[in-house]
Each structure stands twice: as C-alpha cells, then as structure tokens.
Amino acid sequence: MKAGNVLTFLVSSLLLWGTHAICLKGIKGAGRLNFIATATKVVGFALFIVIALFAFQQSSIGPFLAPRTNDSGETIGLLSQINAAAVATLWAFIGVESAMVFASRARRKQDIRRATIAGLLIALVLYIGISVLTMGLLPQAQLMTSQNPLVDGISTVLGPVGGKLLAGLGLISLLGSTVGWVLLSAEVPFQAAKVGVFLPSFAKENSKGMPNVSLWISNVLGQIFLLSTLSSSISAAFDFIIYIATLAYLVPYLIAAVYHLKLTMTGETFLHRRERVTEGIIAGLAAIYSLWVIIAGTADLKTFLLGLALIAAGIVLYPLMLAGSLRRQK
C-alpha cells in the first residue's frame, strides 16, 4: 500500500461525503452546483480545443493504419482495434440518458428531451475534439506513457501555468460529475421504490424531498468501491466490474431499441408517418450499434455471462418486489 494511494482514498472519500451532504440539502442546491461545474468544464475544454487547434502538429499524429501488436506479438488489424475500443468508448457515454431519470423533478417535460440531446452533442464535440487534438500536441511515444495527457499537452503550449490551470479545471469537472452521479445513483432505486418495484425503504424522503435512505445506501456502497484506490489488485478487479457493467447496460439498450423499432412498425404512439420513418431509422441504427458492441465485447464469453448475471439478478427480484407492492395495495 503506497502513501499516494492512501491520499487518493482520503480525498476521494472526502469528495464523496461532501457531495452526499450537499445532496441531502435539496435538489436545487445540488443542481445549481452541478450546473456551475458543468458550465465551467465545457467553457474550459472549449478553450483547450481552440488553443490546441493553433498548436496542432500533424506530424505527431503518425500513420492512420499504424501496425499494432498484442502481448503475444500477434498483429492487430484496424477492425480488431475498433472492436477492442468499443466497450471502453461506450462506458464514457453511459449516463447520457440520465436526464430521463429526473423527469419527475423537471418543471417542463420538453426540457428533458432537450437536455438529453444537448448533453450528447456537447459530449461528442468535447470528446472528439480533445482526443484528436491531444494527439497533435504530444509525440505518440510520450502520449502512450502519459498519465495526464491533457495537462502534458497544454503544458507544451502554455507552459507549467497552463498545465496547472487545466488540472484545476479537471478538479471542477470531477466535482460536477460526482454531484451528478451521486444524485443519479440514488434517484434510480428511489423512483423504482415509489412505483413498488423495489424495496419500500428506498422510497423514504427527508424534509427537503431528497431520497435520504437511497443516498446513504448508495454512497456507503460507493465508499466500499473506493477501496480500489488502495490496492492495484483491487483496482484491476474494479476495472473488470466496469467492463461487465457496460456489457450489462447493452442488453437493455438492445431491448429498448428493438421495442422502439416495433412501435414504429405498428404505428403505436405515433400520429404522423414521417415521424415513424425518422424514429424507425434511429431505432434501427441503435439496435445495430448495441448488437455490434455486444458482439465486440463477447470475445471473452465468461465476462459477458457475468454481465448477463447482473440483469438476471434484477429479473429475479422484480416479481418479488411486485408481489409485495400488490399486497400492500390490497
């Protein structure tokens, strides 16, 4: 156990429980803090993209089809490289639909759709811009070994001061992300409990209308996972959990996309044919994408089956929770 790992654990724990305290005081305060952090992050990363555009060195990119080999020395083709990155890329975008979880707390329902689409587009621009432009700021050999590629990249342009400013921006980004994920992790079981398909205790609220039981239990579990920062072996196990969790997300994504496609074919919930065609194309593309990433991520069948086990656990609990809800209603 290293001293640096202990410091990381303590700082992360302080951030988690500080955010927990903020969330317990009400959705308005937490939402306002999340908005400020997100706006600061977007503006800061947009400035990074603008600066990187002027300092971009095409020679640092290297060949598009550069040969790659695995640990066994076997050559990895371009398609295999894309497949290998598919699951990790999806993990970065998981949660983009989270605005739907807070629909009951929104003033206007149309704001949910706008927030989802705007969030996805902003994330796409920032992810692609930062990823590509950073490749043009650092030589490939340095980029592959860098622990903080954005900080190292901007430091080559603006010096150490620029690196420190970007590191500060990263901390603000971390704060905003923590607020969002703490709220989301507590809201999902809270809403499920309110409609009777999860443990009734999770539906309890405090005087500010916040799901206090759900927040406490979710954050205690989060604290347990923070132990992964203390040991490299536990950290590897946590990476494995992230992988199977991403695959577990994909099955509901695929089911939702296929059901959406079915609705466009039958015409249910649609008033205009043009809308059905547009939504049908979107649903078809979503189903194809979900199926592709599932196939790409099942190179290790054991990992995929563990992901399915997470879904199966929910399927087993659902009828038990539903039966309990029906008994309480009677």
C-alpha atoms as one frame of an Amber mdcrd trajectory, in Angstrom:
protein
   0.000   0.000   0.000   1.538   3.310  -1.093   1.202   6.677   0.659  -0.091
   8.204  -2.593  -2.863   5.591  -2.739  -3.915   6.413   0.831  -4.066  10.142
  -0.015  -6.179   9.379  -3.096  -8.540   7.293  -0.958  -8.910  10.044   1.655
  -9.502  12.822  -0.892 -12.000  10.697  -2.826 -13.840   9.806   0.387 -13.995
  13.479   1.393 -15.401  14.391  -2.040 -17.999  11.623  -1.855 -19.352  12.511
   1.573 -19.130  16.249   0.959 -21.287  15.729  -2.120 -23.586  13.496  -0.056
 -24.136  16.326   2.439 -24.877  18.805  -0.364 -27.411  16.467  -1.986 -29.265
  15.895   1.300 -29.932  19.649   1.494 -32.105  19.621  -1.627 -32.162  19.178
  -5.388 -31.974  22.919  -6.125 -28.652  23.461  -4.385 -27.132  20.275  -5.815
 -28.456  21.063  -9.282 -27.123  24.621  -9.152 -23.665  23.390  -8.141 -23.712
  20.762 -10.876 -24.706  23.383 -13.467 -21.891  25.755 -12.440 -19.320  22.959
 -12.527 -20.576  21.665 -15.876 -20.651  25.129 -17.471 -17.116  25.850 -16.228
 -15.939  22.492 -17.567 -17.496  22.992 -21.008 -16.075  26.521 -21.374 -12.641
  25.387 -20.204 -12.462  22.389 -22.517 -13.738  24.520 -25.404 -10.819  26.930
 -24.785  -8.456  23.946 -24.741  -9.773  22.901 -28.156  -9.301  26.408 -29.573
  -5.716  26.656 -28.249  -4.889  23.130 -29.437  -6.137  23.953 -32.935  -3.439
  26.638 -33.300  -0.687  24.453 -31.787  -1.670  21.248 -33.588   1.228  19.365
 -35.204   0.061  16.926 -37.860   3.428  15.159 -37.775   2.688  13.972 -34.226
  -0.373  12.019 -35.348   1.560   9.334 -37.187   0.144   6.972 -39.827  -3.589
   6.237 -39.705  -3.079   2.497 -40.191  -0.107   2.043 -37.890   0.667  -1.617
 -37.125  -0.282  -2.783 -33.642   0.593  -5.988 -31.807  -0.826  -7.632 -28.689
   1.081  -9.093 -25.747   1.642 -12.305 -27.723   3.254 -10.423 -30.610   0.310
 -11.029 -32.977  -0.687  -8.222 -35.344  -3.985  -6.473 -34.548  -5.933  -5.218
 -37.566  -7.845  -1.944 -37.734 -11.264  -3.594 -37.230  -9.965  -5.511 -34.208
  -8.624  -2.268 -32.754 -12.027  -0.618 -33.190 -13.810  -3.593 -31.633 -11.433
  -3.546 -28.669 -12.183   0.133 -28.057 -15.960  -0.208 -28.490 -16.819  -1.174
 -24.904 -14.438   1.371 -23.341 -15.865   4.118 -25.567 -19.431   3.238 -24.607
 -18.521   3.427 -20.913 -17.578   7.090 -21.435 -21.100   7.831 -22.720 -23.106
   5.734 -20.251 -25.434   8.042 -18.377 -26.183  10.356 -21.298 -29.825   9.298
 -20.942 -29.820  10.128 -17.227 -31.919  13.278 -17.699 -34.893  10.919 -18.092
 -34.372   9.666 -14.531 -35.056  13.159 -13.157 -38.107  13.754 -15.376 -40.442
  13.909 -12.369 -38.393  16.772 -10.910 -38.323  18.872 -14.107 -40.515  21.963
 -14.439 -41.291  21.197 -18.105 -41.197  17.751 -19.704 -39.808  19.073 -23.011
 -36.695  20.204 -21.132 -35.789  16.535 -20.603 -35.582  15.802 -24.334 -33.611
  18.985 -24.981 -31.195  18.266 -22.122 -30.559  14.734 -23.375 -29.860  15.776
 -26.974 -27.814  18.836 -25.980 -25.770  16.798 -23.498 -24.977  14.149 -26.094
 -23.932  16.677 -28.738 -21.757  18.669 -26.324 -20.105  15.479 -25.054 -19.425
  14.312 -28.623 -17.772  17.584 -29.627 -15.643  17.721 -26.486 -14.609  14.047
 -26.537 -13.676  14.014 -30.214 -12.018  17.441 -30.133  -9.929  16.729 -27.049
  -8.959  13.200 -28.138  -7.854  14.135 -31.648  -6.171  17.422 -30.819  -4.193
  15.981 -27.907  -2.649  13.550 -30.402  -1.310  16.573 -32.281   0.216  18.197
 -29.193   2.337  15.300 -27.945   4.588  12.836 -29.775   2.989   9.408 -29.914
   5.603   7.780 -27.659   5.041  10.415 -24.947   1.274  10.247 -25.328   1.215
   6.474 -24.796   3.063   6.753 -21.471   1.466   9.976 -20.204  -0.642   9.769
 -17.034  -2.195  13.214 -17.708  -2.202  13.723 -21.498  -4.343  16.882 -21.471
  -2.169  18.563 -18.851   1.032  17.479 -20.605  -0.353  18.610 -23.956  -1.383
  22.098 -22.857   1.908  22.473 -20.940   3.807  22.183 -24.224   1.885  25.239
 -25.473   1.343  27.443 -22.414   3.977  26.102 -20.053   3.505  24.854 -16.465
   0.904  27.545 -15.694  -1.373  26.208 -18.419  -0.977  22.695 -17.086  -1.934
  23.784 -13.573  -4.984  25.672 -14.845  -6.153  22.613 -16.768  -5.566  20.414
 -13.713  -7.770  22.807 -11.722 -10.406  22.554 -14.421 -10.216  18.774 -14.070
 -10.980  19.084 -10.358 -14.020  21.245 -11.088 -15.128  18.670 -13.672 -14.712
  15.919 -11.083 -16.876  17.826  -8.594 -19.681  18.293 -11.126 -19.517  14.665
 -12.215 -19.618  13.458  -8.608 -22.727  15.518  -7.839 -24.455  14.159 -10.942
 -23.570  10.513 -10.324 -24.448  10.635  -6.611 -27.872  12.055  -7.481 -28.384
   9.545 -10.288 -27.309   6.529  -8.224 -29.822   7.421  -5.526 -32.659   8.511
  -7.822 -32.951   5.236  -9.779 -33.777   2.979  -6.777 -35.841   5.813  -5.259
 -38.117   6.071  -8.308 -38.338   2.274  -8.576 -39.372   2.037  -4.923 -42.032
   4.748  -5.414 -43.812   2.640  -8.049 -43.491  -0.506  -5.941 -40.849  -2.467
  -7.854 -38.021  -2.052  -5.326 -37.539  -2.159  -1.559 -40.051   0.256   0.083
 -37.388   1.742   2.386 -35.697   3.318  -0.652 -38.792   5.492  -1.220 -38.286
   7.431   2.021 -37.564  11.155   1.713 -36.215  13.785   4.077 -37.786  17.204
   4.719 -36.100  18.573   1.557 -37.697  15.943  -0.689 -34.432  14.040  -1.171
 -34.206  10.225  -1.088 -32.142  10.041   2.102 -32.183   6.250   2.541 -31.239
   5.684  -1.083 -28.465   8.288  -0.830 -26.991   6.720   2.302 -27.008   3.160
   0.969 -25.684   4.154  -2.489 -22.847   6.183  -1.024 -21.862   3.527   1.508
 -21.516   1.122  -1.433 -19.538   3.820  -3.266 -17.228   4.117  -0.255 -16.586
   0.375  -0.400 -15.634   0.663  -4.075 -13.233   3.474  -3.209 -11.110   0.809
  -1.546  -9.985   0.028  -5.101  -7.691   3.064  -4.874  -5.680   1.404  -2.088
  -4.544  -1.686  -3.957  -3.574  -2.365  -7.550  -5.193  -5.827  -7.391  -8.498
  -4.357  -6.170  -8.177  -1.661  -8.834  -7.873  -4.356 -11.520 -10.995  -6.016
 -10.127 -12.811  -2.669 -10.296 -11.819  -2.283 -13.966 -13.285  -5.747 -14.551
 -16.547  -4.670 -12.876 -16.707  -1.608 -15.151 -16.331  -3.904 -18.158 -19.128
  -6.291 -17.210 -21.350  -3.380 -16.118 -21.005  -1.839 -19.590 -21.982  -5.123
 -21.219 -24.935  -5.369 -18.816 -26.087  -1.928 -19.980 -26.053  -3.056 -23.598
 -28.756  -5.717 -23.264 -31.411  -3.225 -22.031 -30.205  -0.809 -24.734 -30.763
  -3.505 -27.374 -34.177  -4.470 -25.972 -35.287  -0.818 -25.849 -34.087  -0.202
 -29.427 -35.861  -3.317 -30.756 -39.082  -2.372 -28.928 -38.811   1.175 -30.304
 -38.455  -0.322 -33.772 -41.520  -2.480 -33.168 -43.564   0.613 -32.205 -42.569
   2.396 -35.409 -43.648  -0.628 -37.448 -47.044  -0.981 -35.744 -47.642   2.780
 -35.545 -48.357   2.781 -31.812 -47.796   6.148 -30.076 -47.144   7.864 -33.450
 -49.515  10.290 -35.172 -47.576  11.039 -38.392 -45.985   8.664 -40.892 -42.937
  10.897 -41.368 -42.207  10.733 -37.656 -42.490   6.935 -37.766 -39.904   6.734
 -40.555 -37.449   9.010 -38.764 -37.830   7.213 -35.445 -37.605   3.843 -37.226
 -34.216   4.746 -38.735 -32.936   5.894 -35.331 -34.204   2.722 -33.635 -32.679
   0.515 -36.335 -29.274   2.183 -36.018 -29.453   1.933 -32.224 -30.243  -1.792
 -32.414 -27.388  -2.435 -34.857 -24.937  -0.478 -32.689 -25.972  -2.283 -29.490
 -25.695  -5.681 -31.170 -22.269  -4.805 -32.611 -20.823  -3.706 -29.255 -22.246
  -6.816 -27.573 -20.516  -9.000 -30.176 -17.303  -6.950 -29.885 -17.356  -7.290
 -26.115 -18.006 -11.027 -26.030 -14.514 -12.080 -27.086 -14.431 -13.347 -23.510
 -17.745 -15.214 -23.105 -17.277 -15.535 -19.346 -17.184 -11.754 -18.962 -20.365
 -11.332 -20.993 -22.186 -14.010 -18.999 -21.269 -12.226 -15.778 -22.815  -9.083
 -17.264 -25.992 -11.018 -18.005 -25.945 -12.279 -14.410 -26.334  -8.675 -13.219
 -29.513  -8.379 -15.297 -30.756 -11.798 -14.159 -30.447 -10.675 -10.541 -32.854
  -7.834 -11.269 -35.250 -10.155 -13.102 -35.361 -12.462 -10.078 -36.046  -9.591
  -7.665 -38.700  -7.909  -9.836 -41.610 -10.372  -9.309 -40.863 -10.492  -5.569
 -40.987  -6.693  -5.316 -44.119  -6.525  -7.491 -45.900  -9.137  -5.383 -45.076
  -7.173  -2.226 -46.401  -3.996  -3.823 -49.692  -5.671  -4.771 -50.129  -6.990
  -1.220 -49.598  -3.523   0.227 -52.166  -2.037  -2.165 -54.772  -4.587  -1.061
